Amino acid sequence: MNSTVQHVPTITNATARAIVNAAIEAAEQTDQKFTVAVVDAAGHMSAFARMDGTALLTIQIAQDKAYAAAVSGMPTNQWHEFIKDDAPLTMGAPTGIDRLVPFGGGIPINIDGHTVGGIGVSGGHWSDDIKIAEAGISFVCTPPMARSTEKDLFSVLGRVVVLVADTDAALAFYRGVLGFTVLHDQTTGDYRYLHLGLPGQEPVGLWLMTATTDRERELIGRQCGGQPLLVLYTADLDQVSEQLRDHGVRVWNEREDSDSRSLHFADLHGNVIIAAQLTGPSA
């Protein structure tokens, strides 16, 4: 049955406030003052902060940057490149599109493939505003790290970098075959931040990083010298084996030990991955 209601994913206020706090924390490490605004998917204000001494003009600019990024799904700095060579757009877009800001500092907030809001920052040069905005959205594209204690130097493993030649192809494999979900997918300038995770295990994930140098391209599929890059645990190894074979993925080195069963396979770039099922008393 076709539904007459569309449910649009949007950012929660708690997450919006956390993003603002992360951005302000980054701003406090500089010698500049910034205003930060976060809006939801519809462009409505959700969280806001203005550092003491920040120019009043930044209030409106930050809000407009957040709005423009959220409703267009595009970082505001990309608007200049988008319209500069098109005379009608150059003349009409900045004045004809309500609240459009064609310079940096506004970034859409993307979670699991959906634009759920936008962040806008004003107070410095637009390139500085971008850095503070990126620090803010790092709250949702990297796990919220707990403060280190004297006992624990680190609190959680965050991202494992996997060099790839084609992010779209890698995404299709890890999401379509292995069931990973998109934690963050953001393009800033020419660089794409693509982070994947397993459902329910979002603090730990993969960062599919496009190789951009000859040396990096040489390492694709060989980051570990032929040894396994990842170990993925499952409750049903037989289901994993069937899923892989159904997608034409070669499986080898199937073995059964006293406390586990495992198999080897490789992603489309040749990275070796172990799938393992614990069978011992601790399983």
N, C-alpha and C positions, 0 to 999 in steps of 0.2 A: 504494500500500500504506500502510495506517495504521501509524504508528509507535507503539510502546509506551513510548517515551522522550521526555520533553519537555526541550528545552534552554532554560534560562532565562538571559538575558543578565545579567551581574553585573559589578560594578566590579573592576578589577585592583588588586592591592596597590600597585603603583607609582602608579596614579592616586589611590588613597586617600591615600597618603602625601603626594602633591603637593597635594591639597586641604587636608589638615591643615596643611602648611607655609604655604600661601597664607593660611589663616585666622589662624595664629599671627603671620604677618608683619603682617597688618592689626591684630591685637590689640596688637602692640608699638607701634603708632602712637597708642594711647590710654593713659590713665592707669589702666587696669583690668587685672586678671589673669583669664585665661580657661582653661578646659579644653575640648578639642576631641576629638570621637570621630567616626570614620567607620566605618560597617558596610556589608556587602555586601547583595545583594538579599534574602537570607534573614535578615538582621538580625544576622549574626555579625560580631564585631569584626574590622576589617581594619587600622585605623591609629588612633593615639591620641597626644595630647600634653597635658601639664598644665604651665602656666607656673609658675615658682617663686613660691611665696607664695599660690597659689590654694587656696581652702578645700577640704578633703578631701571635703566633701559634693558638690562639683561633679563628682567622678569618676563617681558613679552617675547623677547627673542628666543629664550629657552623654551617657552611653551609652544611657540610657533614651529620651532625645529622639531620638537617631539611630535607634534600633530602632523607635520608634513611627512615625517619618516613613517609614522604608523599608518596613515591612510594611503600612502603611495607604495609602501613596502620597499622603499629605496632610501639609502643614506642621502642626506641632503647635499653632500659634496658632489654626488654623482649628477645632480641636476644641471650643474654648470656644463659638464661635458655633454649632457643629453640635449641641451638647447642651444649651445653656443654657435653651431654651424647651421642652424635653422632660423632664418631671419624672422618669420612670423612668431615662432616660439620665443626667440630672444626678446622680441618686443612685447609680446603679449603675456607670456607665462608668469613673470614675476608680479605683474599687476592684475592679470586676469584670473589667476588661480589663487583662491583665498588662502592666506597664511603660508604661501610657498616661500621657503628660504633657500636660495640656490648656492649656499656655501656650507662648509662643514660644521658638524656639531650635533646633527640629528641622525640617529641610527635606529632602524626598526628592531624590535625585540622579537626574535624568532625562536620558538620552542616547538620541537617535534614537527617541524615542517610548516608551522602556522605562524603568521605575524600576529602576535598577541598584544602588541603595544609598541611604544616608541619612547626613546629617551632624547632629551634635548639639553644641550649645555651651552652656556654663554658666559663670557667674562674675559677670555683671552683671545689671542689670534685664533681663527677657526681651526687651524691645525692643532693647537693646544686643546681646544674644546673637544676635538675628536678623541684625543688621548684620554680625557676625563670620562667621556661617554663610554669608550671601550672598557675602561676600568669598571664602570658601573655595570655594564651588561656581562662582565666576566663573572658576576654572581650567578648568572643562569647558564653560562656556557662552560663554567668550571665548577666543581663542587664547592659548597660553602665550607671552607676549612675551619675547623675549630682552632682556637689559639693554642700554640704549643705550650706544654708544661715542662717543668724540670724533669719529669719522668719520661715524657714522650716528646721526642724532637719533632716528629711529624704525626699528623692525625689520621690521614687516609691517603691511599694511592689515588691520584687524580686521572691523568690521561697517559696512554701509551701511544707514542707517535708511530704511525705506519706510513712510510713513504709510498706514494702511488703515482702512476703516470696519468691516470684518468679518474678524477674523483667521482664522476657520475657512474662510471662502470664499477668502481669499487663500492659505491653506495648501493648499487643494484645487487651486488653479491652479498654484502654483509646484511642488508635489510631484507632482500628478497629470499635468500637462501638460508641465512643463519638466524634471521629473526631479530636483528638489532633494530633499535629505534633511533631516530634523529634527536639528539639532545640540543644541538645548536647548529644552525646553518646560516652563516652570515658572510656576505661579500663586502669588503671595504676596499675601494680602489680596485686593484687587480688581484687582491688576495682573498681567498675563500677560507673561512674557518668552518670546518665540517667535523663535528664531534658526534660519535655514536655510542650507545650504551645498550645494555640488556635490560629488559623490563624489570623494575624493582631493584636494580643495581646501579642506578644512575650516577652515584658519586664516582664510580670507576668507569672509564670509557676509552674509546679509541679516537685518536685525532688523525683523520685521513689527510695527510699533508702532501700536496702536490710537489713533486721534485722539480726544482727550478735550475739546478746547476748540473754540469756533467758528472760531478762526483756523486751527487745525490741520485741521479738517474742510474749510475752504476750500482748503487746499493739497493735498488728496488728489488724486492724478493730475496735479498741476501743480507739483510740487516744483521742477522745472527749467524752468518757464515754457514748457512745450511741447517743449523739447529732450529728447533721450534721457536716461533715468535710468541705464540699464545698457548695457554692451556684453558680450555673451556669445560666446566663441569656440567654434567647433565644427570637427570634422574632416570633417563631412558635412552641408553646408548643405541639400542636397536632402532628406535625412532629416528635418531640422528643419522644413523647409517642409511636408513631408507630415504630420508629427506635428501641427503647428499647425492645418493645414486640417482634419485628421480631427477635431479638437476644436472646430471652428467658430471658430477665431481668424483674424481678418482679417490678411492679409499685404500689405504695400505697399512701394513704393520698392525693388524688387529691382534690383540693379545689379551690374555686374562691372567692376572696375578692373584695372590692370596687375598688382597684387600681392594682390588679394583679391576675394571675392564677399560680398555682404551683402544683408540684407533688414530691414525694419522690421515690428514688431508691437507690440501693447499688451497689458498685463495687464488684469484685469477692472475695475481702477480707472482705467484710461486712461493709466498710466505707459508711455511709449514705450521700447521695448527694441530694440537692434540685435543681430541674430545675424550673425556674420561668420566666413568661412572664408578663411584665408591661403592664397594660391596661388603666391606668389613664391618666390625662392630660399631665404628664411629659414623657409618653411612647414615 
